[in-house]
Amino acid sequence: MDTIRKHGGKALKIFQMAEKELLRPSDISENWLNNIFERISNSKGIKPSLLNNLVKEGFLTIGEDQSVLISIKKQIEPIEKGFKRLLEIYLNERMELRKRQLKFDARNPLSLSTVRSDMVTFVRLVRWLQINKSHVSSWDTGQQEDIHEFLLTLTLKHREIVRKDLVVLFKLAKRKRIITHIPILDVKSREFPPTIEPLTFVEQVKVVNLIKSSLYERPLECLLTSLCLYHGLSSSSISKIKATDINLERKIIYFQERPPVYLSEDEMILVSEYAKRRVNIRNVENKTYLIISCHSAEVYKDQPVNNHFIARKVKELSGFTPKSLRITCFNTIASHFGPQLLVEGFGLSLTQASRYGKLEDYLIEAQIQTQRENISRYSDN
């Protein structure tokens, strides 16, 4: 009884801290708990039982990044010695950066998927050099012409992204004295015209009317389309929504990587109608995700639907892709209220928000409008 009382008090203290510091239970992470254990004295005894309980209840996943890290190391393993060392250093540097960000509760810590994507690019370059430039046996023997020739094999937009990643890699290599020169120009990034245009006003009205007229007949398609058009959600974000992320009383859907979504009355109807159909899907009681497939191959798997599933449903109803609707949402919001709202209300980065308008221009316009209003009030008085 003394042990239960002793640990029960500490567990209560941890949950009270979670209530103050976190938005919802799904925000509990292994790193956050480790920080809490460091702040609470004599918490060693409660740690194993509390972790096991949180895992059992589904609020915590231990070592969820381990599989991604293993896949990154597997990519590096077969690389030749002349190239391998730099990739290992890059991985260690990125992991240290991520560790610092998590320690200080950074708003958007470096994602392991980003590191994996970078590593895929670097490994692809190494393999291309080995096939097409056999004289290049290490990073130090590569020349600017070799790197530029590799970049020309990529599409225009992808080329610019890869070029910036390679600049970071080569700067690190020079700092660590692995190379003596940087075989790529560090020039200002080019701005490209948008390849996907937002919907016209007529097209927007058409999609809105389709949603309103199909609330009860096609609730799933309407719900997915509405989340893309009104809230700018990507297919990936929608697929990861869990049933426990929805607060029906407050009409809110919570997310880990962006501000919550507030549902309209029509969207509440769509959620309700979809829920009625969802209960008829086999094995639904063992499903945690909101959007699930009724396909026989997916019935006994508790995993999110893929992006193709959502894209197909949205296009069947609206005739447009989720990305087109998402761009339309952001473009409309930025044109009426400025791109700063995309950062604060939709969770976009400053770089992403700047694609829909220059932040400085909107600040200047707001200042001019304020001065005009002050002059108008002064003249009236």
Secondary structure per residue as TSV (DSSP state, phi and psi in degrees):
chain	resnum	aa	ss	phi	psi
A	1	M	-	360.0	-39.2
A	2	D	H	-63.1	-39.5
A	3	T	H	-64.9	-43.3
A	4	I	H	-62.5	-43.7
A	5	R	H	-65.3	-39.2
A	6	K	H	-66.3	-50.3
A	7	H	H	-72.9	-32.9
A	8	G	H	-61.7	-38.7
A	9	G	H	-65.9	-39.8
A	10	K	H	-69.1	-39.1
A	11	A	H	-62.9	-41.7
A	12	L	H	-60.9	-40.3
A	13	K	H	-64.0	-40.4
A	14	I	H	-64.9	-44.0
A	15	F	H	-67.0	-33.2
A	16	Q	H	-67.0	-38.5
A	17	M	H	-66.2	-38.2
A	18	A	H	-63.8	-39.3
A	19	E	H	-63.9	-34.4
A	20	K	H	-80.0	-37.8
A	21	E	H	-95.7	-24.3
A	22	L	-	-112.2	153.5
A	23	L	S	-81.2	-37.1
A	24	R	S	-153.9	164.0
A	25	P	G	-58.7	-32.2
A	26	S	G	-67.5	-11.6
A	27	D	G	-79.3	-9.6
A	28	I	-	-65.6	124.6
A	29	S	-	-128.5	165.1
A	30	E	H	-63.3	-38.6
A	31	N	H	-67.4	-39.8
A	32	W	H	-63.5	-42.7
A	33	L	H	-64.3	-39.5
A	34	N	H	-62.8	-38.9
A	35	N	H	-64.8	-38.6
A	36	I	H	-66.3	-42.4
A	37	F	H	-62.4	-32.0
A	38	E	H	-71.1	-31.0
A	39	R	H	-81.6	-22.0
A	40	I	S	-100.4	126.4
A	41	S	T	-72.2	145.8
A	42	N	T	54.4	44.4
A	43	S	-	-97.4	4.7
A	44	K	T	-61.8	-36.9
A	45	G	T	-69.2	-31.5
A	46	I	T	-88.6	-17.5
A	47	K	H	-56.7	-52.4
A	48	P	H	-61.2	-45.3
A	49	S	H	-68.1	-37.8
A	50	L	H	-67.9	-43.3
A	51	L	H	-61.3	-44.8
A	52	N	H	-62.5	-39.1
A	53	N	H	-66.6	-42.7
A	54	L	H	-65.9	-38.2
A	55	V	H	-65.9	-42.7
A	56	K	H	-63.0	-39.0
A	57	E	H	-80.6	-6.9
A	58	G	T	86.8	12.2
A	59	F	S	-89.7	-9.5
A	60	L	-	-147.5	141.8
A	61	T	-	-122.5	117.5
A	62	I	T	-82.9	132.2
A	63	G	T	64.3	35.3
A	64	E	T	-68.8	-21.6
A	65	D	T	-88.8	-7.4
A	66	Q	H	-63.1	-40.1
A	67	S	H	-64.9	-37.8
A	68	V	H	-66.1	-42.7
A	69	L	H	-63.4	-39.6
A	70	I	H	-63.9	-41.4
A	71	S	H	-64.7	-35.3
A	72	I	H	-65.7	-44.4
A	73	K	H	-65.8	-32.7
A	74	K	H	-66.5	-32.6
A	75	Q	H	-67.1	-36.6
A	76	I	H	-77.5	-31.1
A	77	E	T	-52.1	-49.7
A	78	P	T	-79.3	-2.2
A	79	I	S	-70.0	143.8
A	80	E	-	-64.8	156.9
A	81	K	H	-59.2	-36.5
A	82	G	H	-63.5	-22.0
A	83	F	H	-111.3	-24.6
A	84	K	H	-64.8	-42.1
A	85	R	H	-58.9	-43.1
A	86	L	H	-63.9	-39.5
A	87	L	H	-65.6	-36.7
A	88	E	H	-66.5	-40.8
A	89	I	H	-64.3	-42.5
A	90	Y	H	-60.4	-44.2
A	91	L	H	-61.9	-44.7
A	92	N	H	-63.3	-40.4
A	93	E	H	-63.8	-43.2
A	94	R	H	-65.7	-39.8
A	95	M	H	-67.7	-36.6
A	96	E	H	-65.9	-40.6
A	97	L	H	-62.2	-44.8
A	98	R	H	-62.7	-40.0
A	99	K	H	-62.1	-42.5
A	100	R	H	-65.2	-41.8
A	101	Q	H	-62.8	-42.7
A	102	L	H	-67.5	-36.4
A	103	K	H	-62.9	-38.3
A	104	F	T	-98.3	17.3
A	105	D	T	54.7	50.1
A	106	A	-	-61.7	145.9
A	107	R	S	-64.2	-43.8
A	108	N	S	-129.3	79.6
A	109	P	-	-65.7	155.3
A	110	L	-	-57.5	128.8
A	111	S	-	-86.5	142.5
A	112	L	H	-66.2	-27.2
A	113	S	H	-65.9	-31.5
A	114	T	H	-67.6	-43.6
A	115	V	H	-61.8	-41.7
A	116	R	H	-64.1	-41.2
A	117	S	H	-62.9	-42.7
A	118	D	H	-61.2	-42.7
A	119	M	H	-65.6	-36.7
A	120	V	H	-59.5	-41.1
A	121	T	H	-64.2	-45.2
A	122	F	H	-67.0	-41.5
A	123	V	H	-64.8	-37.6
A	124	R	H	-62.8	-41.0
A	125	L	H	-63.0	-45.2
A	126	V	H	-59.8	-45.1
A	127	R	H	-66.0	-36.7
A	128	W	H	-65.5	-42.2
A	129	L	H	-63.5	-39.6
A	130	Q	H	-66.4	-33.0
A	131	I	H	-83.8	-44.2
A	132	N	H	-102.1	-19.2
A	133	K	-	-132.3	73.5
A	134	S	T	-64.7	-19.9
A	135	H	T	-75.6	-14.6
A	136	V	-	-88.8	106.0
A	137	S	-	-105.6	-7.3
A	138	S	S	-157.7	172.0
A	139	W	G	-62.7	-32.9
A	140	D	G	-73.0	-20.3
A	141	T	G	-93.2	-4.2
A	142	G	-	-77.0	142.0
A	143	Q	-	-113.1	167.6
A	144	Q	H	-59.8	-38.7
A	145	E	H	-62.2	-36.7
A	146	D	H	-65.4	-45.3
A	147	I	H	-66.9	-42.6
A	148	H	H	-65.6	-34.9
A	149	E	H	-65.6	-37.2
A	150	F	H	-65.0	-42.3
A	151	L	H	-63.2	-30.9
A	152	L	T	-69.8	-13.7
A	153	T	T	-80.7	-8.9
A	154	L	S	-99.7	161.9
A	155	T	-	-69.0	162.2
A	156	L	H	-57.8	-49.5
A	157	K	H	-70.9	-42.9
A	158	H	H	-64.8	-33.3
A	159	R	H	-60.0	-41.5
A	160	E	H	-67.9	-38.9
A	161	I	H	-65.0	-45.7
A	162	V	H	-65.5	-38.6
A	163	R	H	-60.2	-43.6
A	164	K	H	-65.4	-38.0
A	165	D	H	-64.8	-39.3
A	166	L	H	-69.2	-34.7
A	167	V	H	-60.1	-44.0
A	168	V	H	-62.0	-44.3
A	169	L	H	-62.2	-46.2
A	170	F	H	-71.4	-31.9
A	171	K	H	-65.0	-39.7
A	172	L	H	-64.1	-41.9
A	173	A	H	-62.6	-39.6
A	174	K	H	-70.3	-37.9
A	175	R	H	-64.5	-33.6
A	176	K	T	-89.7	4.4
A	177	R	T	62.8	32.6
A	178	I	S	-85.7	-31.4
A	179	I	-	-126.4	159.2
A	180	T	S	-101.1	-14.3
A	181	H	S	-146.8	157.1
A	182	I	-	-96.6	112.0
A	183	P	S	-82.4	39.7
A	184	I	S	-160.8	143.2
A	185	L	-	-79.0	134.1
A	186	D	-	-96.0	82.8
A	187	V	-	-106.0	164.0
A	188	K	-	-63.7	138.8
A	189	S	-	-64.1	141.5
A	190	R	-	-83.4	145.7
A	191	E	-	-97.3	125.8
A	192	F	-	-105.7	148.1
A	193	P	-	-65.8	150.2
A	194	P	-	-63.6	137.2
A	195	T	S	-88.5	-19.8
A	196	I	S	-120.1	115.3
A	197	E	-	-84.1	147.0
A	198	P	-	-67.9	160.1
A	199	L	-	-66.5	146.9
A	200	T	-	-73.2	168.4
A	201	F	H	-60.4	-41.0
A	202	V	H	-63.0	-42.7
A	203	E	H	-66.1	-37.4
A	204	Q	H	-63.0	-44.2
A	205	V	H	-61.6	-40.4
A	206	K	H	-61.5	-44.3
A	207	V	H	-66.5	-42.4
A	208	V	H	-60.4	-44.3
A	209	N	H	-64.8	-36.2
A	210	L	H	-63.3	-40.4
A	211	I	H	-64.6	-47.3
A	212	K	H	-65.2	-33.1
A	213	S	H	-84.6	-8.4
A	214	S	T	-123.0	25.0
A	215	L	T	-57.2	-41.9
A	216	Y	T	-97.8	-24.3
A	217	E	T	-82.8	-39.1
A	218	R	-	-134.0	65.6
A	219	P	H	-63.5	-36.8
A	220	L	H	-66.1	-49.4
A	221	E	H	-62.0	-40.5
A	222	C	H	-67.2	-40.4
A	223	L	H	-64.0	-45.7
A	224	L	H	-63.0	-43.5
A	225	T	H	-64.5	-41.5
A	226	S	H	-64.1	-41.5
A	227	L	H	-64.8	-32.9
A	228	C	H	-75.3	-46.1
A	229	L	H	-76.2	-43.1
A	230	Y	H	-91.2	-25.4
A	231	H	H	-121.0	-3.0
A	232	G	-	65.1	29.5
A	233	L	-	-79.9	140.1
A	234	S	-	-83.2	165.0
A	235	S	H	-60.0	-38.9
A	236	S	H	-64.0	-42.8
A	237	S	H	-65.5	-40.0
A	238	I	H	-65.6	-43.3
A	239	S	H	-63.9	-25.8
A	240	K	T	-90.3	-0.1
A	241	I	-	-67.4	127.1
A	242	K	B	-100.2	156.1
A	243	A	G	-59.2	-31.1
A	244	T	G	-77.1	-10.1
A	245	D	G	-79.7	-10.2
A	246	I	E	-97.8	128.2
A	247	N	E	-107.9	100.3
A	248	L	T	-67.8	-33.7
A	249	E	T	-65.9	-40.7
A	250	R	T	-93.7	-4.4
A	251	K	T	59.4	49.5
A	252	I	E	-131.3	142.7
A	253	I	E	-113.9	124.1
A	254	Y	-	-93.3	146.5
A	255	F	-	-131.9	155.9
A	256	Q	S	-83.0	-33.6
A	257	E	S	-109.7	9.3
A	258	R	S	-158.1	164.6
A	259	P	-	-60.7	158.3
A	260	P	-	-67.4	161.0
A	261	V	E	-104.5	130.6
A	262	Y	E	-101.5	122.6
A	263	L	-	-86.9	142.6
A	264	S	-	-83.4	176.1
A	265	E	H	-64.1	-41.3
A	266	D	H	-63.0	-38.8
A	267	E	H	-69.6	-32.1
A	268	M	H	-65.4	-37.7
A	269	I	H	-62.5	-43.0
A	270	L	H	-63.2	-41.9
A	271	V	H	-62.4	-43.3
A	272	S	H	-64.2	-45.6
A	273	E	H	-66.5	-38.9
A	274	Y	H	-67.5	-36.2
A	275	A	H	-62.0	-37.5
A	276	K	H	-63.4	-37.5
A	277	R	H	-81.0	-29.7
A	278	R	H	-64.2	-35.0
A	279	V	T	-66.7	-17.0
A	280	N	T	-86.6	-5.5
A	281	I	S	-79.5	137.4
A	282	R	T	-60.9	141.3
A	283	N	T	63.4	23.3
A	284	V	G	-64.7	-27.7
A	285	E	G	-65.8	-17.4
A	286	N	G	-103.8	12.5
A	287	K	-	-100.3	133.4
A	288	T	-	-100.9	-22.4
A	289	Y	B	-85.4	147.3
A	290	L	S	-68.1	-51.9
A	291	I	S	-89.8	117.0
A	292	I	-	-130.0	158.4
A	293	S	-	-99.6	146.1
A	294	C	-	-97.0	7.5
A	295	H	-	-63.7	140.9
A	296	S	T	-60.7	-30.5
A	297	A	T	-73.0	-18.1
A	298	E	T	-107.0	-2.0
A	299	V	T	-58.9	-42.0
A	300	Y	T	-103.8	18.7
A	301	K	-	-113.3	127.3
A	302	D	-	-96.6	82.0
A	303	Q	-	-145.7	155.4
A	304	P	-	-67.7	152.2
A	305	V	-	-68.3	157.9
A	306	N	-	-82.5	167.5
A	307	N	H	-63.5	-32.0
A	308	H	H	-63.4	-37.9
A	309	F	H	-59.3	-47.0
A	310	I	H	-68.5	-43.1
A	311	A	H	-60.4	-39.8
A	312	R	H	-66.0	-42.9
A	313	K	H	-65.1	-41.9
A	314	V	H	-66.3	-43.2
A	315	K	H	-70.7	-31.0
A	316	E	H	-60.7	-37.3
A	317	L	H	-85.0	-51.3
A	318	S	H	-95.6	-25.8
A	319	G	S	86.9	1.8
A	320	F	S	-124.6	159.7
A	321	T	-	-82.6	157.5
A	322	P	H	-56.7	-34.8
A	323	K	H	-66.1	-39.5
A	324	S	H	-62.7	-42.7
A	325	L	H	-67.1	-38.0
A	326	R	H	-65.1	-44.8
A	327	I	H	-63.4	-37.9
A	328	T	H	-62.4	-43.3
A	329	C	H	-58.6	-51.6
A	330	F	H	-66.5	-38.8
A	331	N	H	-64.4	-41.5
A	332	T	H	-67.4	-45.1
A	333	I	H	-61.9	-45.6
A	334	A	H	-65.1	-37.1
A	335	S	H	-70.2	-27.3
A	336	H	H	-94.3	-37.0
A	337	F	H	-123.4	-1.6
A	338	G	-	91.4	151.8
A	339	P	T	-69.5	-15.8
A	340	Q	H	-61.2	-32.2
A	341	L	H	-65.5	-28.9
A	342	L	H	-65.8	-30.9
A	343	V	H	-74.9	-48.7
A	344	E	H	-81.1	-33.5
A	345	G	H	-100.7	-20.8
A	346	F	H	-122.0	-3.4
A	347	G	-	78.4	15.3
A	348	L	-	-75.2	152.6
A	349	S	-	-77.0	166.6
A	350	L	H	-61.8	-35.7
A	351	T	H	-64.7	-45.0
A	352	Q	H	-65.3	-42.8
A	353	A	H	-65.1	-32.2
A	354	S	G	-67.3	-16.0
A	355	R	G	-70.6	-18.4
A	356	Y	G	-106.5	9.5
A	357	G	S	149.6	154.0
A	358	K	-	-84.7	126.0
A	359	L	H	-59.6	-37.9
A	360	E	H	-64.1	-39.4
A	361	D	H	-61.5	-41.5
A	362	Y	H	-69.8	-33.7
A	363	L	H	-67.2	-39.9
A	364	I	H	-64.9	-44.2
A	365	E	H	-61.8	-40.0
A	366	A	H	-65.3	-39.1
A	367	Q	H	-66.5	-41.3
A	368	I	H	-63.4	-43.0
A	369	Q	H	-63.2	-39.8
A	370	T	H	-62.7	-43.4
A	371	Q	H	-64.7	-38.6
A	372	R	H	-62.7	-41.9
A	373	E	H	-65.7	-38.8
A	374	N	H	-65.2	-41.8
A	375	I	H	-64.8	-40.0
A	376	S	H	-63.8	-43.0
A	377	R	H	-65.7	-37.2
A	378	Y	H	-65.4	-43.0
A	379	S	H	-68.7	-33.3
A	380	D	H	-67.3	-37.0
A	381	N	-	-74.2	360.0
